[in-house]
Amino acid sequence: MRSTDNDDPTRGLEIYQVGGAVRDQLLGLDPPDRDFVIVGATPEQMIERGFKPVGRDFPVFIHPTSGEEYALARTERKSGRGYHGFTFHTGADVTLDDDLARRDLTVNAIAMDREGRLIDPHGGKRDLDQKVLRHVSPAFSEDPVRILRLARFGARFASFDIAAETLELCRRMVADGEVDALVAERVWQEMKKALMEPVPSRFFEILRQVDALKAVLPEVDVLFGVPQVERYHPEIDTGIHTLMVIDQAARAGASLSVRYACLVHDLGKALTPSQEWPAHRGHEKRGLEPIDSMCRRLAIPNDCRELALLVGEFHLHAHRALELKPGTVLKLFKRLDLFRRPERLEPFLLACRCDLRGRLGREDDPYPQADYLRQAARAAQSVEAAEFVERGLTGQSIAQAMDRERTKRIAELRATREP
């Protein structure tokens, strides 16, 4: 008989709160959502109680009133290569310990019963207290996505160390070719979450530490060891600079598209000479091909791709904005499609500011270029077509007259800023 609205559909079930929600509570954080495991129930019993089944690979059910997810305790067995190669088993014989043993990290393998008591067979609470990320069992090596998840948790919990044995296990996975089975979409799903963490640089540092970065993101990996002119980049190494830039973006609370643009803005430096002066000449244009290629391979959303290409090509224009001729500033605005898409300006300027500040000793430098370009944009946007229509101009003549007037107003603004 189906439960009524007045009944508690979880009554009598052996239920445990698990995973990230327990971890976050123990860390004094407010978990964004809660996950539950039910031991000893069948799918038929769940449906009879009013739960809605979802999930294709294993039984997950939505609570009829709270909307929270409840999964049946399960085990998993490796049946093929990559992270798709698993078979799952649920049933009354699967215990809570069985379910916890299949999880990735000890800090994610803690359960809490209805009375708030912890079930912690793998020492997750100890590792939380000691600030260590450690794999639960050798089964970690069966799923290459877990390397990405480990790196992402490293970006979230930047003060945590990674157990030496876990790093070594990841290196063996890479050497065995497990990461080659990762599909691009899954790489992006984990990377976009990592980019939004407090210290996104750690995601890439950890991947590089276990030799996975060159397999997952070769365009970024080749930046390490590429020197830059110390006068402009005291940190010298292009890879280190890139990580400093994305951390600046996180510090600024930037959007995903800005953080991604910061990640790829200097990809062209791996393709341009660093020893000749001016060093890395033309890296902006050279970088467009690897930026576009990486975006297509990982199925990056259009908003991220578009901003990345603009920042990659024009970040030096922004840095030199106070030196640019008014006509060049107008050309920049047109390449940004500013007059049809004015919302593009601020993300572009923020990414450029992060690039400037992503340098050793320059983390708090002012960026007056942004203020100047904002003022110049307002001056150019104030020119309206109606004025020229009233003068009798038509067609292309209107556009040309508007550009002349825009250039004039930018020039007038620049004149007021000159000493």
CORDA-V362234 format. One record per pair of residues at least 24 apart in sequence whose ideal C-beta (glycine too) atoms are under 10 Angstrom apart, sorted by sequence separation. I is the first residue (numbers start at 1). GAP is how many residues later the second one is. D is the distance in Angstrom with one decimal. If there is no record, write none. Layout:
i,gap,d
I,GAP,D
I,GAP,D
//
This chain:
i,gap,d
14,24,6.6
15,24,7.9
46,24,7.4
73,24,9.3
74,24,7.9
75,24,7.3
97,24,5.5
100,24,8.8
107,24,9.5
133,24,7.2
146,24,8.3
147,24,9.7
241,24,9.8
242,24,5.9
267,24,5.5
287,24,9.8
288,24,6.0
346,24,8.8
349,24,6.3
382,24,8.7
383,24,9.7
13,25,5.4
14,25,4.3
35,25,9.5
36,25,9.5
73,25,6.5
74,25,6.1
76,25,9.8
77,25,9.4
96,25,8.7
97,25,9.2
107,25,8.2
108,25,9.5
109,25,9.9
132,25,9.9
191,25,8.3
241,25,6.9
242,25,8.8
266,25,9.9
267,25,9.9
287,25,4.7
288,25,6.0
310,25,7.1
345,25,9.3
348,25,8.7
349,25,7.3
380,25,8.8
381,25,8.5
383,25,9.0
10,26,8.4
13,26,8.3
14,26,5.3
15,26,9.2
46,26,7.4
73,26,4.0
75,26,7.9
76,26,5.1
106,26,8.1
107,26,6.7
109,26,9.8
131,26,7.4
134,26,9.8
140,26,7.5
144,26,9.4
147,26,6.3
190,26,9.3
191,26,7.8
213,26,9.3
264,26,7.7
265,26,8.3
267,26,9.2
286,26,9.5
287,26,7.6
310,26,6.2
379,26,9.8
380,26,4.2
383,26,6.7
13,27,7.9
14,27,7.7
36,27,8.5
45,27,9.6
57,27,9.2
72,27,8.8
73,27,9.0
75,27,6.0
105,27,9.5
106,27,8.2
107,27,7.8
109,27,5.1
133,27,5.2
134,27,9.4
135,27,9.4
146,27,8.4
147,27,7.5
239,27,9.2
242,27,9.1
264,27,4.9
267,27,7.4
284,27,9.4
285,27,8.8
310,27,8.9
379,27,7.5
380,27,8.3
382,27,6.9
10,28,8.1
13,28,5.9
58,28,9.3
71,28,8.4
74,28,7.3
105,28,5.6
106,28,5.0
108,28,8.1
109,28,9.3
131,28,5.7
132,28,6.3
133,28,7.2
134,28,7.7
135,28,7.4
141,28,5.7
179,28,9.1
187,28,10.0
238,28,5.8
241,28,8.9
263,28,9.7
264,28,9.7
284,28,6.2
285,28,6.6
287,28,9.8
321,28,9.4
345,28,7.3
346,28,8.3
349,28,9.5
379,28,10.0
380,28,9.9
381,28,9.6
12,29,9.5
41,29,9.0
43,29,7.1
57,29,7.8
58,29,9.7
59,29,8.7
73,29,9.6
104,29,9.5
105,29,6.5
106,29,7.5
107,29,9.6
128,29,9.3
131,29,4.5
132,29,5.5
133,29,4.9
134,29,4.0
140,29,6.2
141,29,8.3
144,29,6.3
187,29,5.7
238,29,9.3
283,29,8.9
284,29,5.0
307,29,9.8
345,29,7.1
377,29,10.0
379,29,9.2
380,29,6.4
36,30,10.0
42,30,7.8
57,30,9.2
58,30,4.3
105,30,6.2
106,30,5.6
130,30,8.9
131,30,6.4
132,30,7.4
133,30,6.7
134,30,9.5
135,30,7.6
136,30,9.9
140,30,8.4
143,30,9.2
144,30,8.6
182,30,9.3
187,30,7.7
238,30,10.0
239,30,9.5
261,30,9.0
264,30,6.4
284,30,7.1
318,30,7.2
376,30,9.2
379,30,4.1
380,30,6.1
10,31,10.0
41,31,6.2
57,31,6.1
58,31,8.7
59,31,5.6
104,31,6.7
105,31,6.5
106,31,9.6
130,31,8.4
132,31,5.5
134,31,7.4
135,31,4.7
138,31,7.4
141,31,6.9
142,31,9.0
147,31,8.0
148,31,8.7
179,31,9.2
208,31,8.1
238,31,4.8
239,31,9.3
260,31,9.8
263,31,9.3
264,31,8.1
284,31,7.0
306,31,9.2
317,31,9.9
318,31,6.6
321,31,8.9
346,31,9.9
378,31,9.3
379,31,5.7
13,32,8.3
34,32,9.1
36,32,6.7
37,32,10.0
38,32,5.5
40,32,9.0
41,32,8.6
58,32,6.3
103,32,9.5
104,32,6.6
128,32,8.8
132,32,9.9
134,32,5.4
135,32,9.8
141,32,5.1
144,32,9.6
146,32,9.5
147,32,6.4
179,32,9.0
184,32,9.5
238,32,7.3
284,32,6.0
345,32,5.7
379,32,9.4
12,33,9.8
13,33,8.7
35,33,7.9
36,33,7.0
37,33,7.6
38,33,7.2
39,33,8.1
40,33,7.7
55,33,10.0
103,33,5.5
104,33,9.6
127,33,8.6
130,33,9.8
133,33,6.7
140,33,8.3
144,33,9.2
145,33,9.8
174,33,9.3
179,33,5.3
182,33,8.2
283,33,8.9
284,33,8.6
315,33,8.6
318,33,8.7
319,33,6.7
345,33,9.9
376,33,8.3
377,33,9.1
379,33,7.5
380,33,9.3
33,34,9.7
34,34,5.9
35,34,5.9
36,34,4.6
37,34,5.7
38,34,5.6
39,34,4.7
102,34,7.9
103,34,8.9
127,34,9.8
132,34,8.8
133,34,9.7
135,34,6.1
144,34,4.3
145,34,9.4
148,34,7.6
178,34,9.4
179,34,9.8
182,34,6.8
205,34,9.6
260,34,9.8
310,34,7.3
314,34,7.6
318,34,3.9
319,34,9.5
376,34,4.9
379,34,5.1
33,35,7.3
34,35,8.3
35,35,8.3
36,35,7.2
37,35,7.5
38,35,6.7
101,35,6.4
102,35,8.2
104,35,9.1
105,35,8.2
135,35,8.6
141,35,8.0
143,35,8.3
144,35,4.8
147,35,8.6
175,35,9.8
179,35,9.7
180,35,6.4
204,35,8.4
205,35,9.7
208,35,9.6
260,35,8.8
306,35,9.4
317,35,8.6
318,35,8.3
338,35,9.8
342,35,7.5
375,35,9.0
376,35,9.7
378,35,8.9
379,35,9.7
13,36,8.0
33,36,8.0
34,36,9.9
35,36,7.1
37,36,5.2
100,36,7.6
101,36,6.1
103,36,9.2
104,36,6.1
127,36,8.0
142,36,8.3
144,36,8.2
145,36,9.6
155,36,10.0
170,36,8.4
174,36,6.0
175,36,7.4
179,36,4.8
180,36,9.6
238,36,8.2
264,36,9.3
311,36,8.5
315,36,7.1
316,36,8.9
319,36,7.6
342,36,9.7
345,36,9.8
9,37,8.5
12,37,9.3
37,37,8.6
102,37,6.5
103,37,9.2
141,37,7.1
144,37,5.9
145,37,6.9
152,37,10.0
156,37,8.7
170,37,9.0
173,37,7.9
174,37,4.7
178,37,9.5
179,37,6.2
307,37,7.3
310,37,9.0
311,37,6.2
315,37,5.0
318,37,8.3
319,37,6.3
336,37,9.7
373,37,9.9
376,37,5.8
11,38,8.7
73,38,10.0
101,38,7.5
102,38,9.9
143,38,9.7
144,38,5.3
145,38,9.7
148,38,7.6
152,38,5.6
155,38,8.5
156,38,8.1
171,38,8.6
172,38,9.2
173,38,9.5
174,38,5.1
177,38,8.7
204,38,8.1
205,38,6.8
228,38,8.8
236,38,9.8
260,38,9.9
306,38,8.1
310,38,5.9
311,38,9.8
314,38,8.2
315,38,9.9
318,38,8.6
338,38,10.0
339,38,9.3
372,38,9.8
375,38,5.7
376,38,7.8
9,39,9.3
10,39,7.8
104,39,7.7
143,39,10.0
148,39,6.8
151,39,7.8
152,39,8.2
155,39,4.8
158,39,8.1
167,39,8.3
170,39,8.4
171,39,5.0
172,39,9.9
173,39,8.1
174,39,9.6
201,39,9.1
204,39,6.1
311,39,9.5
312,39,9.6
315,39,9.7
316,39,9.2
338,39,6.1
342,39,6.9
375,39,9.5
9,40,4.1
102,40,9.5
150,40,10.0
151,40,9.1
152,40,9.8
154,40,8.6
155,40,8.3
156,40,9.4
157,40,8.8
158,40,6.3
159,40,9.2
162,40,9.7
170,40,3.8
171,40,5.7
174,40,8.9
203,40,9.5
226,40,8.8
260,40,6.9
264,40,9.3
307,40,5.7
311,40,4.5
315,40,5.4
333,40,8.4
8,41,9.3
9,41,5.0
10,41,9.1
102,41,9.7
104,41,8.8
105,41,8.2
108,41,8.8
145,41,6.0
148,41,8.6
149,41,6.5
152,41,5.6
153,41,9.1
155,41,8.9
156,41,4.6
157,41,8.8
158,41,3.9
169,41,8.8
170,41,8.2
171,41,8.5
174,41,6.5
201,41,8.5
202,41,8.7
223,41,9.8
228,41,7.2
260,41,8.9
263,41,9.7
264,41,9.6
267,41,9.2
303,41,9.7
306,41,9.9
307,41,6.8
310,41,8.7
311,41,6.7
315,41,8.8
332,41,7.9
336,41,8.9
339,41,7.6
372,41,7.9
375,41,9.3
376,41,9.8
7,42,8.2
9,42,6.4
104,42,4.8
144,42,9.0
145,42,8.9
148,42,3.9
152,42,4.3
155,42,3.8
156,42,6.7
157,42,9.0
158,42,9.6
160,42,9.4
167,42,6.5
168,42,8.6
170,42,6.9
174,42,9.4
201,42,3.7
204,42,8.0
227,42,9.4
238,42,8.4
265,42,9.9
310,42,10.0
338,42,7.5
339,42,6.7
372,42,8.1
375,42,8.4
7,43,8.4
103,43,9.7
104,43,9.8
144,43,9.9
147,43,9.2
148,43,7.5
151,43,6.6
152,43,9.5
154,43,8.7
155,43,7.2
156,43,8.1
158,43,8.8
167,43,5.8
200,43,8.2
201,43,7.3
203,43,9.1
220,43,6.9
223,43,6.7
226,43,5.5
257,43,9.5
260,43,9.2
261,43,7.3
264,43,10.0
265,43,7.3
307,43,10.0
308,43,8.7
311,43,9.5
329,43,8.8
333,43,7.7
338,43,7.4
105,44,7.8
145,44,9.0
149,44,9.2
152,44,9.8
153,44,8.6
155,44,5.5
156,44,9.6
158,44,5.6
162,44,6.8
166,44,9.0
199,44,9.5
201,44,9.0
219,44,9.6
220,44,7.6
223,44,7.2
226,44,5.6
257,44,7.9
260,44,4.4
261,44,9.4
264,44,5.1
265,44,9.9
268,44,7.0
303,44,8.9
307,44,7.0
311,44,7.7
329,44,7.3
332,44,9.1
333,44,6.3
339,44,9.2
2,45,8.8
3,45,7.7
5,45,8.6
104,45,5.9
105,45,6.9
108,45,8.2
145,45,6.9
148,45,9.2
149,45,9.4
152,45,6.7
154,45,8.3
155,45,5.2
157,45,8.9
201,45,5.8
202,45,9.0
219,45,7.3
222,45,8.5
223,45,10.0
225,45,9.4
226,45,9.5
229,45,8.0
238,45,9.4
256,45,8.3
257,45,9.6
259,45,8.8
260,45,8.4
261,45,9.3
262,45,9.8
263,45,8.0
264,45,9.0
265,45,9.8
266,45,9.8
267,45,7.0
268,45,9.2
324,45,9.5
332,45,9.7
372,45,6.7
2,46,6.2
3,46,5.1
4,46,8.8
104,46,7.2
107,46,7.9
148,46,7.9
151,46,9.9
155,46,7.5
156,46,8.6
200,46,4.9
201,46,4.9
217,46,8.8
220,46,9.7
223,46,6.6
224,46,9.5
226,46,9.1
228,46,6.6
229,46,9.8
233,46,9.3
257,46,5.0
258,46,9.0
261,46,4.7
262,46,8.9
265,46,5.0
266,46,7.9
321,46,9.7
322,46,6.9
323,46,9.5
330,46,8.4
334,46,9.5
371,46,9.7
1,47,7.6
2,47,7.5
3,47,5.2
21,47,9.9
43,47,7.7
45,47,9.7
154,47,9.8
155,47,4.4
156,47,9.2
162,47,8.1
199,47,9.2
200,47,6.6
201,47,9.8
217,47,9.5
220,47,7.5
222,47,9.3
223,47,5.6
227,47,5.0
232,47,8.5
233,47,10.0
256,47,8.3
257,47,4.6
260,47,7.5
261,47,4.4
264,47,8.2
265,47,5.2
321,47,8.6
322,47,6.0
329,47,5.4
333,47,5.9
1,48,10.0
2,48,6.1
3,48,9.5
42,48,8.2
105,48,6.7
152,48,9.2
154,48,4.4
155,48,4.2
162,48,8.9
199,48,6.2
219,48,5.3
222,48,4.4
226,48,6.2
227,48,8.0
229,48,8.1
231,48,9.6
255,48,8.7
256,48,6.5
257,48,8.7
260,48,5.8
261,48,8.5
264,48,6.4
265,48,9.3
319,48,8.8
321,48,4.1
324,48,9.5
329,48,8.9
333,48,8.7
41,49,9.0
42,49,7.6
104,49,8.8
153,49,9.2
154,49,6.6
155,49,8.6
198,49,8.9
200,49,7.7
201,49,8.3
221,49,9.2
222,49,8.9
229,49,8.2
255,49,9.2
257,49,8.1
258,49,6.9
261,49,7.7
262,49,7.5
265,49,9.9
266,49,8.4
318,49,8.7
320,49,7.8
321,49,8.1
324,49,9.4
368,49,9.0
41,50,9.6
42,50,6.9
107,50,8.4
152,50,8.9
153,50,9.2
154,50,9.9
155,50,8.9
200,50,5.4
220,50,9.2
229,50,4.7
257,50,4.6
258,50,9.5
261,50,4.1
265,50,5.6
319,50,6.3
321,50,9.6
322,50,5.9
326,50,8.0
329,50,9.7
330,50,6.4
17,51,9.9
40,51,8.9
41,51,7.5
151,51,7.2
152,51,5.8
154,51,7.7
155,51,8.0
195,51,6.9
199,51,6.7
219,51,7.5
228,51,6.5
229,51,8.2
256,51,9.8
257,51,7.7
260,51,9.4
261,51,7.4
318,51,5.7
321,51,5.5
322,51,9.4
329,51,8.1
9,52,9.5
19,52,9.8
38,52,9.6
40,52,5.1
151,52,4.5
154,52,4.7
194,52,9.7
198,52,6.1
199,52,9.4
218,52,9.7
227,52,8.2
228,52,7.0
255,52,9.0
317,52,9.4
318,52,7.5
321,52,5.2
324,52,9.3
10,53,7.6
18,53,8.5
39,53,8.4
40,53,8.7
107,53,8.4
150,53,9.5
151,53,7.6
153,53,9.2
154,53,9.4
196,53,9.9
197,53,7.3
198,53,8.9
227,53,9.6
258,53,8.3
262,53,9.6
326,53,9.6
9,54,6.9
40,54,8.3
151,54,8.1
152,54,8.9
195,54,8.2
196,54,7.9
226,54,8.5
257,54,9.5
261,54,8.8
318,54,9.8
326,54,9.4
9,55,5.9
15,55,7.3
18,55,9.4
39,55,7.1
40,55,8.7
148,55,8.2
151,55,4.0
152,55,9.9
154,55,9.4
195,55,8.0
228,55,10.0
318,55,6.7
321,55,7.9
9,56,7.8
10,56,9.5
39,56,6.6
40,56,9.5
86,56,7.5
150,56,6.7
151,56,5.1
317,56,9.2
7,57,9.9
8,57,9.3
9,57,9.6
13,57,8.5
16,57,8.6
37,57,9.6
39,57,5.2
85,57,8.0
86,57,7.5
105,57,9.6
106,57,8.9
150,57,9.2
151,57,9.4
196,57,10.0
226,57,9.9
38,58,9.8
39,58,9.7
85,58,8.7
105,58,9.5
148,58,9.5
151,58,8.8
196,58,9.3
5,59,8.2
14,59,8.8
37,59,6.8
39,59,9.1
83,59,8.5
84,59,9.5
147,59,8.4
148,59,7.7
151,59,8.2
195,59,9.3
196,59,8.9
200,59,6.5
204,59,8.1
5,60,7.8
10,60,7.7
39,60,7.5
82,60,9.6
83,60,4.8
106,60,9.6
147,60,7.3
150,60,8.4
195,60,9.9
196,60,6.1
3,61,8.1
9,61,9.3
38,61,9.8
78,61,7.8
81,61,9.8
82,61,8.2
83,61,5.8
84,61,9.9
105,61,8.2
151,61,7.9
195,61,6.1
2,62,9.8
37,62,5.5
77,62,9.2
80,62,10.0
82,62,6.5
83,62,4.5
104,62,9.9
150,62,9.8
151,62,9.2
195,62,9.9
197,62,9.9
200,62,9.1
201,62,9.7
37,63,8.5
76,63,8.0
78,63,9.2
79,63,9.7
81,63,9.2
82,63,8.8
83,63,8.2
147,63,6.5
193,63,9.5
195,63,9.5
196,63,7.0
200,63,8.1
339,63,9.1
75,64,10.0
78,64,4.4
148,64,8.1
192,64,5.9
195,64,4.4
77,65,8.8
78,65,8.4
83,65,9.6
147,65,5.5
151,65,9.4
194,65,9.5
195,65,6.3
76,66,8.2
76,67,8.8
192,67,8.7
195,67,8.8
339,67,9.0
144,68,8.5
147,68,9.8
148,68,7.5
192,68,7.7
195,68,7.0
219,68,9.3
222,68,9.0
147,69,8.4
191,69,8.5
334,69,8.6
219,70,9.9
220,70,9.5
245,70,9.9
144,71,9.5
219,71,4.7
39,72,9.6
144,72,9.3
188,72,9.7
191,72,8.7
218,72,9.2
219,72,8.0
331,72,9.7
334,72,9.6
133,73,9.3
330,73,6.5
333,73,8.1
37,74,6.9
219,74,7.3
220,74,8.2
330,74,9.7
36,75,9.5
219,75,4.9
36,76,9.9
218,76,8.8
327,76,8.6
330,76,5.4
331,76,9.7
217,77,7.4
327,77,9.7
329,77,9.2
330,77,5.4
333,77,8.9
18,78,8.6
34,78,9.9
219,78,9.1
329,78,8.3
218,79,9.9
327,79,9.3
328,79,9.6
330,79,9.6
16,80,6.0
27,80,8.9
217,80,9.7
326,80,8.4
327,80,5.3
330,80,6.3
14,81,10.0
18,81,7.6
19,81,9.5
26,81,8.5
217,81,8.5
326,81,4.9
329,81,5.4
330,81,9.9
14,82,8.0
18,82,7.4
23,82,8.9
216,82,9.5
325,82,8.8
326,82,7.7
328,82,9.6
329,82,9.2
16,83,8.6
23,83,9.7
24,83,9.9
326,83,8.4
327,83,8.2
16,84,9.1
19,84,7.3
23,84,5.1
26,84,7.3
326,84,4.0
327,84,8.7
329,84,9.3
18,85,8.2
19,85,9.9
22,85,9.1
23,85,6.0
25,85,9.6
325,85,9.1
326,85,4.1
329,85,8.2
22,86,8.5
23,86,9.2
26,86,9.0
261,86,7.6
265,86,6.8
324,86,9.4
325,86,8.5
326,86,8.7
20,87,8.9
22,87,9.3
23,87,6.4
25,87,7.7
232,87,9.6
257,87,9.9
261,87,8.2
265,87,8.5
326,87,8.3
19,88,9.6
20,88,6.3
22,88,4.7
258,88,9.1
262,88,9.0
263,88,9.9
326,88,6.1
19,89,5.4
21,89,9.8
22,89,6.6
158,89,9.7
258,89,5.0
261,89,9.1
262,89,5.5
265,89,8.9
266,89,8.0
325,89,8.8
326,89,9.6
18,90,8.3
19,90,8.1
20,90,9.9
22,90,5.0
257,90,6.1
258,90,8.6
261,90,4.5
262,90,9.4
265,90,5.9
324,90,8.8
18,91,8.1
19,91,8.1
21,91,8.3
25,91,9.4
155,91,9.9
255,91,9.7
257,91,10.0
258,91,9.7
259,91,9.9
260,91,9.2
261,91,9.2
262,91,10.0
18,92,7.4
19,92,8.5
26,92,8.2
155,92,9.8
255,92,6.5
258,92,5.3
259,92,8.5
262,92,5.2
266,92,9.7
322,92,8.3
17,93,9.3
18,93,4.8
254,93,7.8
258,93,4.9
261,93,8.9
262,93,6.8
265,93,9.5
321,93,9.9
16,94,9.7
17,94,6.8
18,94,7.6
26,94,9.7
257,94,8.6
258,94,9.9
261,94,9.2
16,95,4.2
17,95,4.6
81,95,10.0
83,95,8.9
155,95,8.9
255,95,8.4
258,95,9.8
259,95,8.6
322,95,7.6
15,96,9.8
16,96,6.4
17,96,8.0
22,96,7.6
81,96,8.5
82,96,7.4
85,96,8.0
254,96,5.7
255,96,9.8
258,96,7.4
262,96,7.4
322,96,9.4
16,97,5.7
17,97,8.6
22,97,9.5
81,97,7.7
82,97,9.2
84,97,8.1
253,97,9.6
254,97,7.5
15,98,7.9
16,98,8.2
22,98,9.1
26,98,8.5
82,98,8.4
83,98,7.1
252,98,6.2
14,99,8.6
15,99,6.6
17,99,9.1
26,99,6.5
81,99,8.8
82,99,3.0
83,99,7.1
84,99,8.4
252,99,9.6
254,99,9.7
14,100,9.3
81,100,5.1
82,100,7.0
83,100,8.4
254,100,7.0
13,101,9.8
16,101,9.7
18,101,9.0
23,101,7.3
27,101,6.5
80,101,9.0
82,101,7.9
249,101,7.5
252,101,7.7
16,102,10.0
22,102,8.3
23,102,9.4
26,102,5.6
84,102,9.6
248,102,9.5
249,102,7.1
252,102,6.4
16,103,6.8
22,103,9.4
26,103,8.8
83,103,7.0
248,103,9.6
251,103,8.3
10,104,9.0
23,104,10.0
27,104,9.9
82,104,9.5
249,104,9.3
250,104,9.1
23,105,6.8
248,105,7.8
249,105,4.7
252,105,8.8
22,106,9.8
192,106,9.5
245,106,8.4
248,106,4.0
249,106,9.3
251,106,8.5
188,107,9.7
191,107,7.6
247,107,8.7
248,107,8.0
251,107,9.9
192,108,8.7
245,108,9.9
246,108,7.7
248,108,8.7
249,108,9.6
188,109,9.3
189,109,9.6
191,109,9.4
192,109,8.6
195,109,9.5
245,109,5.2
248,109,4.8
249,109,8.4
184,110,9.7
187,110,8.9
188,110,4.5
189,110,9.8
244,110,8.9
245,110,5.4
247,110,9.6
248,110,4.8
187,111,5.9
188,111,6.1
244,111,9.5
245,111,8.9
247,111,7.2
248,111,9.3
184,112,9.1
186,112,9.7
187,112,9.4
188,112,6.4
192,112,8.3
245,112,7.8
246,112,7.6
251,112,8.3
184,113,5.4
185,113,7.5
188,113,8.7
242,113,9.4
244,113,8.1
245,113,3.2
184,114,4.7
185,114,5.5
241,114,8.5
244,114,3.8
245,114,8.5
248,114,9.8
183,115,9.8
184,115,5.9
243,115,8.0
244,115,6.7
248,115,7.0
183,116,9.5
184,116,9.4
188,116,9.4
242,116,7.6
244,116,7.5
247,116,9.1
241,117,5.9
240,118,9.2
241,118,6.5
244,118,9.3
240,119,9.7
241,119,8.6
244,119,7.8
240,120,8.4
235,123,8.4
236,123,9.9
232,124,9.7
235,124,6.0
236,124,8.4
233,125,9.3
234,125,6.2
235,125,4.1
233,126,5.6
234,126,4.0
235,126,8.7
232,127,7.5
233,127,7.7
234,127,5.6
235,127,9.4
234,128,7.7
233,129,9.2
23,130,9.5
27,130,8.2
230,130,9.6
232,130,9.4
228,131,9.3
20,133,9.5
23,134,9.4
20,136,9.9
201,157,9.8
//
